[in-house]
Each structure stands twice: as structure tokens, then as C-alpha cells.
Amino acid sequence: MNTYNPVLRRGLASWNQRKLPKEEFAGRLERIRTEMKARDIDVLIIHGDAWHYGDLAYATHYSPMTREAVALLPLKGDPALYLALGSRDIPFAKNLTWVQDVSPLPKLAEDLPARLGAWKTGKGSIGLVSVMEDMRAQLYADIAPRIEETTVISSTEWYREIRKCKDPREIELLREAAAVADQCIKKAFQNPVHGQKEFELAAKIDYLARCQGAEDCRILLTSGPDSDRFLRPAGDRRIASGEKVLIYLALSVQRYWSELGRTFISVSGSDKENTVARVTADLCRGLLKTLDSGLNNASAASQMAGALKTHMDKNRVETTVTIQGIGLDREEAPFNESPLVNLSLVPGMSVTLRLSQFSPGAGIFFSTPLTVGKDGCKVLSHAPLLMDS
């Protein structure tokens, strides 16, 4: 989902080690280094910024509040972390990561030759994670001459494969983030919303999220005629009685994201609009129940997808159903898996099921987070798919 890219992530900056202890990262480091050894990689260069920080945070727990950061992870030896912060801010930043060797980012190009000389064991290569994809051109130009005599290979793909399956502590943080999102939506819509401006409702949801410990929050909120056409950022439009509101909320707790998409429909809306919305919601509930019954039930999932298509044809609406990964990044692998009959989910994954339908009189949006277990998917959100005034 495309939302505004914040210059600075507002909100809580902390590390609750009771929920995610340092020992968690020892296991991650072992998994990463096992793959490095198998691929003859001596050093990984891992990039992250305020927009995409999952790869960096997975190894270091650090996520940039602004600009970017780079981690150097050797096959043998202690890693180093370079942050786009002034020297006086480094002591505070060190409270947010287990890495002890933390320096300002401008020193990276200067330090790189000596570090690589100490870490490289021979003809091993240097792996780049989220470097070619997201690193600023100028920063890459600064470090490129320092690594050009070494074989450099892209390591983003295999690194993200490691991240796909979440461990129990990660799943618990995802559950917590989903619970916060649930509460925000329920409280924001517990009273009639007509008479409020869109940005006032969005600000209320943002405030509720921050009060419950969300460190980042993204909202799309659409009302009135636009709810039949698209999702967009909240504007200064006043919500009228009898109008429909679509909401997309994504928030992170202790770096882990959850998202929630819901449709608010007034009981005073048109009968056709109410009927189409409720039938769509019923079909979505059936799809979630099917997924919850087990991943091997492909025929049932196919039947539900077929029912959605029949509904779409009957009401002349276009319905899109996708599955999108979620975790340390707001959107991560697996990416946009559709149609549902080709599910390739494995236990340990965390995903979001999204259903969007935009047509005159039939604009609907649902998004629900799930975790994948051996016995099927478990829905993390308990907020109703449709909310009535």
C-alpha cells in the first residue's frame, strides 16, 4: 500500500529486551553466517533506512529514525554499525542495538579498507544486502572504490529467505501490533463519525496508536464518493451522515508491523451498497475460515475464490484478493501472491490477506494479518470486517 514516506519516524524509540532479548540475535547471526559460509562470503554489507529497515533490523535490531545506516557483518569477528547521526547521538543509539562497535556513517568509507583487510580470509566475496536496491547513489559511490578489487555479489534474495519464517518471539510481537491496531479501529469508530473531517479521524487513530506504544503509523482514509474509487491519504473533507469510510492502518510495535483494513458503512446508506458490502464481507470471512482450517485445503480455497468471482460478475464489480508478507518491513516477502489457489505459504510466515473492490456503489476494502502454522493460518485481528454506525 502506497502511503506517505515520513522524513522522520515519530513515536517511541526503545528496546524492550523482555520481549526481544539479546539472545535472540545470536540465533539469527548463526543462521546468517551459515548461509555466508555456504556461499563463500567473508563480509556482508547490510543497508537500511527509515523507509526499508527490515534487513538491517533483523541482524542488529537498529532501525533508523531518519536517513540511513549500514552494518558490516563478518563471517568471523564482531560486526560494526554506521549510523547517519552525529557523534553526540551515538551513545543513545547504542541502547537500541546489541552491536557494540557503532560509528557515524561518514567514517564508513574511511574505515572500510582496514576492516575488510582484517576480516577477509582469502578469495571470499563481499555480499550486498539491500545495497543495490536502496542505498543512495552517493554513498555507494563513496564505498565502491574500497570494494572493487573483491568479488561482490548480491545477497538480498537469500537473506530475505531467512527472514520469511518468524520465530515465536517475532510472532508474539506481531500479535501485539495486531492487538494495538484492533483497539485503535474499535475505539475510533465506537461513536458515529459523521461530522468529523477525515484528517481529524485519522489524527485520532494515530493518537490512539501512539498511546499504546506504536513507534510508526501509516494511515489511508477515504470517504464519500472516493470510497468507490480508491484509497488515499486523509483530507479535509467532512464525513457526511450515510457515507461509507474505508480505512487502512499500518503500525509497528518494537519494529514489527501489523496492518488492518476495514470498511465503515452507515446503516442509512443505500440498500444496494449495504447488500454488496455485506455479501463481500461474508465471502471474505469464509475465505479466512478456509485458510484457518489448513493449508492443504486447496480445493476449499479454490471454491471460495470462485464464489468471490461469481459475486464480482453478478454485481459487475472488480474484486482483487492478494496475500502480502509483513513483519520487520511493512511489506515483505512473499509479495502479492494471487490468485489464492496458488498459495505457497509455509509454517512460520506472517502475511496479510487483502481484499479490495472499487466500483460505483460497491467500494470495499479489507486487510487482515495472519500467521501461518502447521495446522493452517491464525487470524491475528478480531475487529469486525464491517463496522456500522
C-alpha positions as CSV (number, residue, x, y, z in Angstrom):
1,M,0.0,0.0,0.0
2,N,1.4,3.4,-1.0
3,T,1.5,5.8,1.9
4,Y,3.5,9.0,2.5
5,N,7.2,8.4,3.2
6,P,7.9,10.2,6.5
7,V,11.1,12.3,6.8
8,L,11.3,11.3,10.4
9,R,9.5,8.4,12.2
10,R,7.8,9.9,15.1
11,G,7.0,7.9,18.3
12,L,8.6,5.5,20.7
13,A,12.3,4.7,20.4
14,S,13.1,1.9,22.8
15,W,14.2,-1.7,23.0
16,N,12.1,-3.9,25.3
17,Q,14.5,-6.7,26.0
18,R,12.0,-8.7,27.9
19,K,10.1,-9.2,24.6
20,L,13.1,-9.5,22.4
21,P,16.3,-10.3,24.3
22,K,19.8,-10.1,23.0
23,E,20.0,-13.9,22.9
24,E,17.5,-13.8,20.0
25,F,20.1,-12.2,17.8
26,A,22.7,-14.9,18.5
27,G,20.4,-17.4,16.7
28,R,19.9,-15.0,13.8
29,L,23.6,-14.4,13.5
30,E,24.3,-18.1,13.4
31,R,21.7,-18.6,10.6
32,I,23.1,-15.8,8.6
33,R,26.7,-16.9,8.9
34,T,25.8,-20.5,8.0
35,E,24.5,-19.1,4.7
36,M,27.5,-16.9,4.3
37,K,29.9,-19.8,4.7
38,A,27.9,-21.9,2.2
39,R,28.3,-19.1,-0.3
40,D,31.9,-18.3,0.5
41,I,31.1,-14.8,1.7
42,D,33.5,-13.2,4.1
43,V,31.6,-10.0,4.8
44,L,28.0,-8.8,4.4
45,I,27.3,-5.1,3.9
46,I,23.7,-4.5,5.0
47,H,21.9,-1.3,4.3
48,G,18.7,0.1,5.9
49,D,16.9,3.5,6.0
50,A,13.8,5.0,7.6
51,W,11.6,3.5,4.9
52,H,13.0,0.0,4.5
53,Y,14.9,-1.2,7.6
54,G,13.9,-4.8,7.9
55,D,17.1,-6.3,6.6
56,L,19.2,-4.1,8.9
57,A,17.0,-4.6,12.0
58,Y,16.9,-8.4,11.6
59,A,20.7,-8.5,12.2
60,T,21.2,-5.6,14.5
61,H,17.7,-4.5,15.9
62,Y,18.6,-1.0,14.9
63,S,16.1,0.9,12.6
64,P,17.0,4.4,11.5
65,M,14.7,7.1,12.8
66,T,15.9,9.3,9.9
67,R,18.1,8.8,6.8
68,E,20.1,5.6,6.7
69,A,22.5,3.1,8.4
70,V,25.0,0.4,7.3
71,A,26.0,-2.7,9.1
72,L,29.2,-4.7,8.4
73,L,28.8,-8.3,9.3
74,P,31.9,-10.5,9.0
75,L,31.9,-14.3,8.9
76,K,34.3,-14.2,11.8
77,G,34.6,-11.3,14.2
78,D,32.4,-8.7,15.7
79,P,30.1,-6.6,13.5
80,A,30.2,-2.9,13.1
81,L,27.3,-0.4,12.6
82,Y,27.5,3.0,10.9
83,L,24.7,5.5,11.6
84,A,23.7,8.8,9.9
85,L,23.9,10.5,13.3
86,G,26.3,13.0,14.9
87,S,28.9,11.7,17.4
88,R,26.9,13.0,20.4
89,D,23.8,10.9,19.4
90,I,25.8,7.6,19.1
91,P,25.6,6.8,22.9
92,F,21.8,6.9,22.8
93,A,21.6,4.9,19.5
94,K,23.8,2.1,21.1
95,N,20.9,1.5,23.5
96,L,18.8,0.3,20.5
97,T,21.2,-2.4,19.2
98,W,23.3,-5.2,20.5
99,V,26.2,-4.2,18.3
100,Q,28.9,-2.6,20.4
101,D,31.0,-1.1,17.6
102,V,28.9,1.9,16.5
103,S,30.2,4.9,14.5
104,P,29.0,7.9,12.5
105,L,28.2,7.0,8.8
106,P,30.7,9.5,7.3
107,K,33.5,7.2,8.7
108,L,32.4,4.2,6.7
109,A,34.4,4.8,3.5
110,E,37.5,5.7,5.6
111,D,37.3,2.6,7.8
112,L,36.2,0.1,5.2
113,P,39.7,-0.9,3.8
114,A,41.1,-1.7,7.2
115,R,38.0,-3.6,8.3
116,L,37.9,-5.7,5.1
117,G,41.7,-6.4,5.4
118,A,41.1,-7.8,8.9
119,W,38.0,-9.8,8.1
120,K,38.7,-11.3,4.7
121,T,40.2,-14.8,4.8
122,G,41.3,-15.2,1.1
123,K,39.2,-15.3,-2.0
124,G,35.9,-15.0,-0.3
125,S,33.4,-12.4,-1.7
126,I,31.5,-9.5,-0.2
127,G,27.7,-9.8,-0.1
128,L,25.5,-6.8,-0.5
129,V,22.1,-6.8,1.2
130,S,19.6,-4.0,0.3
131,V,22.5,-2.1,-1.1
132,M,21.9,-2.1,-4.8
133,E,18.2,-1.8,-4.2
134,D,18.0,1.1,-1.7
135,M,21.4,2.7,-0.9
136,R,21.9,6.3,-2.0
137,A,24.0,6.7,-5.1
138,Q,26.4,9.0,-3.5
139,L,27.0,6.7,-0.5
140,Y,27.6,3.7,-2.8
141,A,30.0,5.8,-4.9
142,D,32.0,6.5,-1.8
143,I,32.4,2.9,-0.8
144,A,32.6,1.3,-4.3
145,P,36.3,2.0,-4.8
146,R,37.1,0.3,-1.4
147,I,35.5,-3.0,-2.5
148,E,36.1,-3.0,-6.3
149,E,39.1,-5.4,-6.0
150,T,36.9,-8.0,-4.3
151,T,34.2,-10.2,-5.8
152,V,30.9,-8.6,-4.9
153,I,27.6,-10.5,-5.1
154,S,24.0,-9.6,-4.4
155,S,22.8,-11.4,-1.2
156,T,19.5,-9.7,-0.7
157,E,17.4,-12.7,-2.1
158,W,18.8,-15.4,0.2
159,Y,19.0,-13.1,3.1
160,R,15.3,-12.4,2.9
161,E,14.5,-16.1,2.6
162,I,16.0,-16.4,6.1
163,R,13.7,-13.7,7.3
164,K,10.5,-15.2,5.8
165,C,9.8,-17.6,8.7
166,K,9.3,-16.0,12.0
167,D,10.3,-17.4,15.4
168,P,7.9,-17.5,18.4
169,R,9.1,-14.2,19.8
170,E,8.6,-12.4,16.5
171,I,5.1,-13.9,16.2
172,E,4.3,-12.6,19.7
173,L,5.3,-9.1,18.7
174,L,3.2,-9.4,15.6
175,R,0.2,-10.4,17.7
176,E,0.8,-7.4,20.0
177,A,1.0,-5.0,17.0
178,A,-2.3,-6.5,15.6
179,A,-4.0,-6.1,19.0
180,V,-3.0,-2.4,19.1
181,A,-4.4,-1.9,15.6
182,D,-7.6,-3.6,16.6
183,Q,-8.1,-1.3,19.6
184,C,-7.4,1.8,17.6
185,I,-10.0,1.0,15.0
186,K,-12.6,-0.1,17.5
187,K,-12.2,3.0,19.7
188,A,-12.1,5.4,16.7
189,F,-15.4,4.0,15.3
190,Q,-17.2,3.3,18.5
191,N,-19.2,6.5,18.1
192,P,-20.7,7.9,14.9
193,V,-18.0,9.5,12.7
194,H,-20.2,11.8,10.6
195,G,-19.5,15.4,11.1
196,Q,-15.7,14.8,11.5
197,K,-13.2,15.8,8.9
198,E,-11.1,12.9,7.5
199,F,-7.9,14.2,9.0
200,E,-9.5,14.6,12.4
201,L,-10.5,10.9,12.4
202,A,-7.0,9.9,11.1
203,A,-5.3,12.0,13.8
204,K,-7.5,10.3,16.5
205,I,-6.4,6.9,15.2
206,D,-2.8,8.0,15.1
207,Y,-3.0,9.3,18.7
208,L,-4.6,6.1,19.9
209,A,-1.7,4.1,18.3
210,R,1.0,6.3,19.8
211,C,-0.6,6.0,23.3
212,Q,-0.3,2.2,23.0
213,G,3.4,2.2,22.1
214,A,3.3,2.3,18.3
215,E,6.6,3.7,17.0
216,D,5.5,4.3,13.5
217,C,2.0,4.7,12.0
218,R,0.7,4.9,8.4
219,I,-3.0,5.7,7.6
220,L,-5.1,5.9,4.4
221,L,-8.6,7.1,5.0
222,T,-11.2,7.6,2.2
223,S,-14.8,8.7,2.5
224,G,-17.8,9.5,0.3
225,P,-17.6,9.0,-3.5
226,D,-13.9,8.4,-3.3
227,S,-14.6,5.2,-1.3
228,D,-15.9,3.6,-4.5
229,R,-12.7,4.6,-6.5
230,F,-9.5,4.3,-4.4
231,L,-7.7,4.6,-1.1
232,R,-5.9,7.9,-0.4
233,P,-4.4,9.9,2.5
234,A,-7.0,11.6,4.7
235,G,-8.0,15.1,3.5
236,D,-10.1,18.0,4.9
237,R,-13.4,16.6,3.6
238,R,-16.1,16.4,6.2
239,I,-17.7,13.0,6.5
240,A,-21.5,13.2,6.0
241,S,-24.2,11.0,7.5
242,G,-24.9,7.9,5.5
243,E,-21.5,7.9,3.8
244,K,-19.0,5.0,3.7
245,V,-15.4,5.2,5.0
246,L,-12.5,2.9,4.1
247,I,-9.6,2.8,6.4
248,Y,-6.1,1.3,6.1
249,L,-3.9,1.4,9.2
250,A,-0.4,0.0,9.5
251,L,1.7,0.4,12.7
252,S,4.8,-1.0,14.2
253,V,5.5,-2.1,17.8
254,Q,9.1,-2.9,18.7
255,R,9.9,-2.7,15.0
256,Y,7.3,-5.3,14.0
257,W,4.4,-4.2,11.7
258,S,0.8,-5.2,11.6
259,E,-1.9,-3.7,9.3
260,L,-5.6,-3.6,9.3
261,G,-8.0,-2.6,6.6
262,R,-11.7,-2.1,7.3
263,T,-14.9,-0.7,5.8
264,F,-17.2,1.5,7.8
265,I,-20.7,1.5,6.4
266,S,-23.6,3.6,7.7
267,V,-26.9,1.8,8.2
268,S,-28.5,4.8,6.4
269,G,-26.6,4.0,3.2
270,S,-28.3,2.6,0.2
271,D,-29.7,-0.9,0.3
272,K,-27.7,-2.0,-2.7
273,E,-24.5,-0.6,-1.2
274,N,-25.1,-2.3,2.1
275,T,-26.0,-5.7,0.5
276,V,-22.9,-5.7,-1.8
277,A,-20.7,-4.8,1.2
278,R,-22.1,-7.5,3.4
279,V,-22.0,-10.2,0.9
280,T,-18.4,-9.4,0.2
281,A,-17.6,-9.4,3.9
282,D,-19.3,-12.8,4.3
283,L,-17.2,-14.2,1.4
284,C,-14.0,-12.8,3.0
285,R,-15.0,-14.3,6.3
286,G,-15.4,-17.7,4.6
287,L,-12.0,-17.3,2.9
288,L,-10.4,-16.6,6.3
289,K,-12.2,-19.6,7.8
290,T,-11.0,-21.8,4.9
291,L,-7.4,-20.7,5.4
292,D,-7.7,-21.3,9.1
293,S,-8.8,-24.9,8.5
294,G,-5.4,-25.9,7.0
295,L,-3.0,-25.1,4.2
296,N,-3.7,-28.3,2.3
297,N,-7.3,-27.5,1.7
298,A,-6.6,-26.1,-1.7
299,S,-10.0,-27.1,-3.2
300,A,-11.9,-25.2,-0.5
301,A,-9.7,-22.1,-1.1
302,S,-10.4,-22.5,-4.8
303,Q,-14.2,-22.7,-4.1
304,M,-14.0,-19.5,-2.1
305,A,-12.1,-17.7,-4.8
306,G,-14.7,-19.0,-7.3
307,A,-17.5,-17.6,-5.0
308,L,-15.8,-14.2,-5.0
309,K,-15.6,-14.3,-8.8
310,T,-19.3,-15.1,-9.1
311,H,-20.2,-12.3,-6.7
312,M,-18.0,-10.0,-8.7
313,D,-19.7,-10.9,-12.0
314,K,-23.2,-10.7,-10.6
315,N,-22.6,-7.2,-9.2
316,R,-20.3,-6.0,-12.0
317,V,-17.5,-5.2,-9.6
318,E,-13.8,-5.9,-9.8
319,T,-12.5,-7.7,-6.7
320,T,-8.8,-8.2,-6.1
321,V,-7.5,-10.6,-3.4
322,T,-3.8,-10.8,-2.6
323,I,-1.5,-12.2,0.0
324,Q,1.4,-9.9,1.2
325,G,4.1,-10.6,3.7
326,I,4.5,-8.4,6.7
327,G,7.0,-8.3,9.6
328,L,10.0,-6.1,10.2
329,D,9.1,-4.4,6.9
330,R,5.6,-3.1,6.3
331,E,5.6,-5.1,3.1
332,E,8.0,-8.0,2.6
333,A,8.2,-11.5,1.0
334,P,6.0,-13.2,-0.1
335,F,4.9,-10.4,-2.4
336,N,1.4,-10.1,-3.9
337,E,0.6,-13.8,-4.2
338,S,-2.6,-14.1,-6.2
339,P,-4.8,-16.0,-7.1
340,L,-5.2,-17.7,-3.8
341,V,-5.4,-21.2,-5.4
342,N,-1.6,-20.9,-5.9
343,L,-0.8,-20.5,-2.2
344,S,2.8,-21.2,-1.3
345,L,2.7,-20.5,2.4
346,V,4.8,-22.4,4.9
347,P,4.7,-22.5,8.7
348,G,6.3,-19.5,10.3
349,M,5.3,-16.9,7.7
350,S,3.4,-13.8,8.6
351,V,1.1,-12.4,5.9
352,T,-1.7,-10.1,5.3
353,L,-4.8,-11.0,3.3
354,R,-6.1,-8.0,1.4
355,L,-9.4,-7.7,-0.5
356,S,-10.2,-4.6,-2.4
357,Q,-13.2,-3.8,-4.5
358,F,-13.8,-0.5,-6.2
359,S,-16.9,0.1,-8.3
360,P,-19.8,2.6,-8.2
361,G,-21.8,1.8,-5.1
362,A,-19.6,-1.1,-4.1
363,G,-16.3,0.2,-2.8
364,I,-14.9,-2.2,-0.1
365,F,-11.5,-2.7,1.5
366,F,-10.5,-5.4,4.0
367,S,-7.0,-6.3,5.2
368,T,-6.3,-8.8,7.9
369,P,-3.0,-10.1,9.3
370,L,-2.4,-13.9,9.7
371,T,0.4,-16.1,10.9
372,V,1.0,-19.5,9.3
373,G,1.2,-22.6,11.5
374,K,1.4,-26.3,10.8
375,D,-2.4,-26.6,11.1
376,G,-3.3,-23.6,9.0
377,C,-3.4,-19.8,9.3
378,K,-4.3,-18.0,12.5
379,V,-6.1,-14.7,12.1
380,L,-4.5,-12.0,14.4
381,S,-7.2,-9.4,14.1
382,H,-10.5,-9.6,15.9
383,A,-12.0,-6.3,14.7
384,P,-15.2,-6.8,12.6
385,L,-14.7,-6.6,8.8
386,L,-17.7,-4.3,8.5
387,M,-18.4,-1.6,11.1
388,D,-21.8,0.0,11.4
389,S,-22.7,3.4,12.7
